Amino acid sequence: MALTRRAALKGLIATSLGAVTGAGVYGVGYERHSIGLTRATLDVRSLPTAWHGLRIALLTDIHHSALVPADDVARAVALANEQKPDLIVLGGDYITEMDRTFAEPVAELLAPLSAPLGVFAILGNHDDDRYMPAALERQGITVLREQRKPITIRGDSIELAGIGYWTRDAAKIADLVANRPHPVLLLAHDPRRLARASALGVGAVLSGHTHGGQIVLPGIGAVAARKFPVTAGKGRMGGTSIFVSRGIGTVYVPVRINCPPEVAILTLKEA
């Protein structure tokens, strides 16, 4: 989540916990550690035949810190590996508030991730621009920073294009994804990049950042994430689909309510 949302999020959390004490206790003590598996299909415009049915594991918003223990990260990694995905995507925010003391530890926790087509990462707004990407790359994880990576299966190719939270300039995004010879799967930490991706004919988008709202109140919803086109799960704009993960960790306070953490396994199909 953007750092400027901190005060609003804390206020919401205080109100929520005061009103729903039982739910708050559950959210602190259990739900935030209860990492589940979400299976979904992802429609990709012009998906090549060889890519039909390919499975991608999406892990995002890990936020390893004093509030998000190593055991939670290790559990998410094990859960992803157990599914034997073809490709793994890491969606940013590995640490909180650019606290680089956790950069190497979280990279080491992510190191066991393995998939035949590779493990690819982008950066979130909580990740610094130096220590975090370097730590990931030392563990064999490819960090895409306004970069493309073509991947070919049996002669059919797509291009992974990766942008971080701070990549917002329309011209830069267009230079990266427009008029490509193969379908583009855009990895974008912030789901608000969906509008630009749709205008540029991107096949699909994978995002995080929202935490699914982190606190979802009955009858009200995820107040802290209402500004996003999709808060969690699947969505579409024009011919471009998106999947937004609820993520793994928490930020600022260790609580989730009606919004458990997840590892997402996405099966590709042609839109």
MOJOTA-V459118 format. One record per residue. N is the residue number from 1. RES is the residue in three letters. PHI is phi in whole degrees, -180 to 180 (* if undefined). Layout:
N/RES/PHI
N/RES/PHI
This chain:
1/MET/*
2/ALA/-65
3/LEU/-63
4/THR/-68
5/ARG/-87
6/ARG/-60
7/ALA/-64
8/ALA/-64
9/LEU/-66
10/LYS/-64
11/GLY/-64
12/LEU/-63
13/ILE/-64
14/ALA/-61
15/THR/-63
16/SER/-64
17/LEU/-69
18/GLY/-68
19/ALA/-82
20/VAL/-129
21/THR/-61
22/GLY/-60
23/ALA/-64
24/GLY/-64
25/VAL/-62
26/TYR/-63
27/GLY/-66
28/VAL/-78
29/GLY/-86
30/TYR/-130
31/GLU/-60
32/ARG/-68
33/HIS/-97
34/SER/-88
35/ILE/-78
36/GLY/-110
37/LEU/-111
38/THR/-112
39/ARG/-110
40/ALA/-152
41/THR/-95
42/LEU/-126
43/ASP/-75
44/VAL/-125
45/ARG/-61
46/SER/61
47/LEU/-65
48/PRO/-64
49/THR/-56
50/ALA/-65
51/TRP/-94
52/HIS/-63
53/GLY/87
54/LEU/-64
55/ARG/-114
56/ILE/-115
57/ALA/-94
58/LEU/-116
59/LEU/-124
60/THR/-148
61/ASP/50
62/ILE/-73
63/HIS/53
64/HIS/-58
65/SER/-168
66/ALA/-64
67/LEU/-93
68/VAL/-122
69/PRO/-73
70/ALA/-59
71/ASP/-60
72/ASP/-66
73/VAL/-65
74/ALA/-62
75/ARG/-66
76/ALA/-65
77/VAL/-63
78/ALA/-63
79/LEU/-63
80/ALA/-64
81/ASN/-64
82/GLU/-61
83/GLN/-82
84/LYS/50
85/PRO/-70
86/ASP/-78
87/LEU/-150
88/ILE/-123
89/VAL/-120
90/LEU/-109
91/GLY/-97
92/GLY/102
93/ASP/58
94/TYR/-82
95/ILE/-129
96/THR/-123
97/GLU/52
98/MET/56
99/ASP/-76
100/ARG/-71
101/THR/-65
102/PHE/-101
103/ALA/-64
104/GLU/-65
105/PRO/-59
106/VAL/-72
107/ALA/-63
108/GLU/-66
109/LEU/-67
110/LEU/-85
111/ALA/-56
112/PRO/-68
113/LEU/-59
114/SER/-149
115/ALA/-153
116/PRO/-57
117/LEU/-95
118/GLY/109
119/VAL/-121
120/PHE/-124
121/ALA/-134
122/ILE/-126
123/LEU/-107
124/GLY/-105
125/ASN/-72
126/HIS/-92
127/ASP/-93
128/ASP/-74
129/ASP/-92
130/ARG/-124
131/TYR/-71
132/MET/-68
133/PRO/-63
134/ALA/-64
135/ALA/-66
136/LEU/-65
137/GLU/-66
138/ARG/-65
139/GLN/-96
140/GLY/83
141/ILE/-94
142/THR/-84
143/VAL/-99
144/LEU/-97
145/ARG/-120
146/GLU/53
147/GLN/-134
148/ARG/-115
149/LYS/-139
150/PRO/-74
151/ILE/-129
152/THR/-118
153/ILE/-125
154/ARG/47
155/GLY/86
156/ASP/-103
157/SER/-120
158/ILE/-127
159/GLU/-121
160/LEU/-82
161/ALA/-121
162/GLY/-117
163/ILE/-131
164/GLY/-90
165/TYR/-59
166/TRP/-84
167/THR/-84
168/ARG/-124
169/ASP/-62
170/ALA/-60
171/ALA/-66
172/LYS/-65
173/ILE/-66
174/ALA/-63
175/ASP/-60
176/LEU/-81
177/VAL/-119
178/ALA/-79
179/ASN/55
180/ARG/-88
181/PRO/-72
182/HIS/-127
183/PRO/-58
184/VAL/-111
185/LEU/-108
186/LEU/-91
187/LEU/-98
188/ALA/-135
189/HIS/-55
190/ASP/-97
191/PRO/-66
192/ARG/-69
193/ARG/-75
194/LEU/-59
195/ALA/-61
196/ARG/-67
197/ALA/-61
198/SER/-63
199/ALA/-64
200/LEU/-97
201/GLY/75
202/VAL/-66
203/GLY/-64
204/ALA/-166
205/VAL/-129
206/LEU/-115
207/SER/-141
208/GLY/-143
209/HIS/76
210/THR/-80
211/HIS/60
212/GLY/69
213/GLY/101
214/GLN/69
215/ILE/-126
216/VAL/-117
217/LEU/-91
218/PRO/-56
219/GLY/79
220/ILE/-118
221/GLY/94
222/ALA/-91
223/VAL/-60
224/ALA/-72
225/ALA/-124
226/ARG/-70
227/LYS/-79
228/PHE/-94
229/PRO/-64
230/VAL/-138
231/THR/-85
232/ALA/-159
233/GLY/84
234/LYS/-89
235/GLY/-157
236/ARG/-155
237/MET/-137
238/GLY/61
239/GLY/-94
240/THR/-109
241/SER/-96
242/ILE/-144
243/PHE/-126
244/VAL/-113
245/SER/-84
246/ARG/-71
247/GLY/82
248/ILE/-114
249/GLY/-97
250/THR/-129
251/VAL/-128
252/TYR/73
253/VAL/-135
254/PRO/-86
255/VAL/-150
256/ARG/-134
257/ILE/-131
258/ASN/54
259/CYS/-156
260/PRO/-68
261/PRO/-68
262/GLU/-150
263/VAL/-107
264/ALA/-101
265/ILE/-114
266/LEU/-110
267/THR/-99
268/LEU/-79
269/LYS/-146
270/GLU/-74
271/ALA/-70
